[in-house]
Amino acid sequence: MSYLLETRNLVKRFGRGAGAQAAVDHVSLRVPEGAVYGLLGPNGAGKSTMLKMVAGMLRPTEGDILFAGRPWRRDDLYRIGSLIENPPLYPNLTARENLRVRTTLLGIPEARIGQVLETVDLTGTGKKRAGQFSLGMKQRLGIALALLDSPRLLILDEPANGLDPIGIEELRGLIRSLPGQGITVIVSSHILAEVSHTADHVGIIVEGRLAHEGPLCAGTDLERLFMDVCRDVARQRRGAATEGVLR
């Protein structure tokens, strides 16, 4: 199997000295090319920190990131699109104008604007300003911005947050369509239903560590798998604490 993205013992600590805390603790992910990879975990598990390192927003404390089979470098950011936290939109500009700002800055052909607007189903927004968009439309425009430079990897961190049921269903369809366009997708979420409807591989991070990784086969009860993994981690933590007391 070919992996587009791998991390090897990736660590991110915040703070200094003995008080430093590991938000990501020796995580080794393997994301197959052409997959929708669901990154699951409770709130605060380290998912966003992990993705920010892959997207070049944070520097790892330790470990390695491999992209397309070789060590990650800054130039790879041209092949990695990301929507992490809020979409970076100009509220007083239209969807097309927001995209034109990005194409001008990056030297991307303007023909891409119409292509990505069609991909995210925003071709009919006309002169409506982004500040007047619904939350779902803003999310889709943020994805359009991330897709402008024809990335091989798209990172979406909690993309369904705040969306209504119609917006969620539209987002699911969009995500499922991207591998057919040659785009590998990582979707981070703490909402199990979103991952179960879109992903074909899953990784579960608990307390900063990768507790499970593998294909998400048809019929898998993702909620049960998630709860079992979390219980196993809690059980191991209690066992380690008990062993420490006995010593």
Buried (B, 14 or more C-beta within 10 A) or exposed (E): EEBBBBBBEBBBBEEEEEEEEBBBBBBBBBBBBBBBBBBBBBEEBBBBBBBBBBBBBBEBBBBEBBBBEEEBEEEBBEBBBBBBEEBBBEEEBBBBBBBBBBBEEEEBEEEBBEEBBEBBBBEEBEEEBBEEBEEBBBBBBBBBBBBBBBBBBBBBBBBBBEBEEEBBEBBBEBBBEBBEEEBBBBBBBBEBEBBBBBBBBBBBBBBBBBBBBEEBEEEEEBEEBBEBBBEEBEEEEEEEEEEEEEE
